[in-house]
Amino acid sequence: MDSKQSPGTPLPAYLRENQVLQSLPISKSSLWRLVAADKLKVVRISKRMTLFSAQSVLDYLADCEKKGRK
């Protein structure tokens, strides 16, 4: 998900907000709406640091792909 990451490199388990926004063509507000709707899982490390589950991002993308095929 990082622009410096090669295609065969495994994803980290958690991503920062900017890494998720690089992968999903959505706004920051839309990202937080997905969190509020329980479509993306987050881990709050501190008041100012939130990590996003990379697997939940991949699951969300797969779900979007399925809906797009119908």
Phi, psi and omega in degrees: 000343177274143183296339180271354185276133178282157185302329182273355182283130179294150179286149170291160181292329182228149182235151174278163182307313182295329177291321178293317181293335175289331184270328181252129181279063181226166178278168178298321179297318179294324177301314181288334173293322177296322177295315180297329180273007181060031176267341175232138180263138180233157173234120178270113181279321177205183179301327186253001181230121177236135176249145180254136177293121179298324180294322179292327176294315179296320178296319179297316179297319178296320178296319177297320179297317178298316180294328180289336182277343183284000000 
